[in-house]
Amino acid sequence: MRTAGSAMRMTAVAAAGLVLLAGCGGSGKGDGRDDGAGKGERPGGPARGASATTHLAHIPEVGSALRSRIPAASRQVVAVYGDGADSADATVVLYDKGAKGWDQKGRWAAHNGRRGWTVHHHEGDKRSPVGVFTLTDAGGVLADPGAKLPYTHSSAFTPPSYWSKNTRHDFDYVVAINYNRVKGTSPLDPTRPEGQSKGGGVWLHMDHGSGTSACVSVPKAAMQALLRALDPARQPVVVMGDKAHLAA
């Protein structure tokens, strides 16, 4: 099943140099070189004090506006709870829907865009887009850790050498967030269906201890857990934003 789209994915890998320059919401003009330069954010790591939450009727702290955008068939939700509209700090929670409701399966400290969140994301604004987006494709520098999503294993994910040293492993594992991208292609595919000005290359990826250009970052163990859990048969989505927008 993973070889069906291999030709398309190899074409995307050939264009990897371009997309990585534009990765994590960048512009493709070298604005990623200071990725990780945000100051004062806490290092990513497992959130403490999280209790098991089970059999929920709805995803917690998500109001009707975004809840209505979660497809009825979705049985997995990655919820990204941003601390504030202008904050780079967040918490990521994985929910899975069973016969009795939504169950919490994992919870981790995270980071989002270094300038916070926006409902009108554009290239280079250093903010993460608020919304509900499907999750269909994954990849990374490291070998497939057991992902259920189609996984593109390539050294082409390696960040450019002029990016900050603390970002060298950001893309060891990634899951593409389907914001302004073509579903069913490698995360390396640079195509932006809504135009370059809308930004793109928004991923879940490994954390470097501070805010990103637009992506959501979590610790390595979290990325491994997400890659092993996210199942295309369960139609996973990410619901992401600052707490105020999420609750609307």
BAGU-727696 format. One record per residue (C-alpha): x, y, z; residue in one letter. Coordinates in steps of 0.5 Angstrom, whole numbers, plus 2048, in hexadecimal, padded with zeros to 3 digits. Last residue first. Layout:
N
XYZa ...
This chain:
248
7E183C829a 7E583882Ea 7EB836829l 7EC83D827h 7EC83F82Fa 7F1839830k 7F683B82Bd 7F5837824g 7F5830822m 7F182A820v 7F582581Cv 7F181F819v 7F1818818p 7ED814813q 7ED80D818r 7EF809812a 7F480E811p 7F780B817d 7FB81081Cl 7FE80C822a 80580A820r 80681181Dl 803814823l 808810828a 80E811824q 80D819823m 80B81982Ba 81281582Da 81581A828k 81382082Cp 80D824829v 80D82A824s 80782D820v 80983181Ac 808838818a 81083B818s 81183881Ft 81183A826g 81683782Bs 81A83082Eg 81C82D828h 815829827d 814823822m 80F82481Ch 80882581Bl 808829814w 80682F811v 80A82F80Ag 805835808g 80483C807g 7FE840804k 802844800s 80583E7FCq 7FE83D7F9g 7F88397FBe 7FA8327F8p 8018337FBr 80582D7F8t 80C82C7FCp 80C8257FCd 810823802l 80B821807p 80A81B802s 80381B7FEt 7FC818800g 7F981F801k 7FC8257FDv 7FE82B801r 7FB832804n 7FA82F80By 7FA82780Bn 7FE827811i 80482280Fa 80781E814v 80E81E816v 81481A819y 81B81C818d 819822816f 81B82781Cd 82182381Dh 82682881Br 82282E81Et 82782F824n 82C83181Fk 82883781Cs 827837815w 82D838810y 82E83180Fs 82783080Cp 82282B80Fp 82382480Et 81C82180Bf 82081F804a 82381A809s 81D816807s 818811809h 811813807t 80C80F80By 80580E809p 80180E810l 801808814k 80880A817a 80C80481Ag 81280881Bp 81480A814d 81B80B813a 81E812815l 81E818811v 817819811g 81081780Eg 80981780Fa 80281880Bd 7FB81880Ct 7F981D812l 7F3821811t 7F2828813f 7EE82C818v 7EF833819g 7F483981Cv 7FA83A817p 80183A81Bs 80484181Br 80B843819k 808848814d 80D84580Eg 807843809e 80084580Bh 7FC842811h 7F5845811h 7F2842818v 7F884381Bt 7FC841821w 803842825g 809846823r 80E840824r 80983C820g 807836824n 80B83282Ah 80982C82Ea 808828835a 805821834w 7FF81D835r 7FD816833g 7F7812832k 7F1816834q 7EB812833d 7E581582Fw 7DE81182Fg 7DB80B832k 7DC80682Ba 7E380982Ag 7E6810828k 7ED811829d 7F081882By 7F881A82Bl 7F982082Fv 7FE82682Dv 80082B832t 802832830a 807838831d 80983C82Ba 80484282Es 80184882Ad 7FA84582Aa 7FB841831g 7FD83A834d 7FC83782Dg 7F883082Ey 7F982C828v 7F4826828a 7F6820824v 7F081C822v 7EF815820q 7E881281Fr 7E6817819s 7E0814815a 7DC81A817a 7E181F815p 7E382481Ai 7E182B817r 7DB82B81Cs 7E082B822r 7E383181Fl 7DD836820a 7DA832825s 7DF83282Ag 7E582E82Cv 7E782E833e 7E7827834p 7E682382Ei 7DE82082Eh 7DA81B831a 7E0819836l 7E1811837h 7E881283At 7ED81783Dt 7F3814841a 7F6819845s 7FC81E843a 800821849g 806822844r 80682483Da 80C81F839p 811824837g 81282A832g 81782F835p 814835838r 81483B834e 818841836g 81B84382Fk 819841828g 81F840824a 81C839822g 81C83A81Bd 821840819d 82383D812r 81C83B811g 81B84280Dd 81F840808g 81B842802k 81783C801g 811840805s 81183C80Cg 80B83880Fg 80F833812c 81283180Bg 813836806a 81B835805l 81982E807l 81482E801v 8198307FCl 81F82C7FEg 81A8267FEa 8188277F6a 81B8207F5a 81881D7FBv 81181F7F8a 81281B7F1t 8148157F5m 80E8167F9r 8098167F3m 80D8107F0a 80C80C7F7s 80580D7F7g 8038067F7a 8098047FBt 806805801r 800800800m 
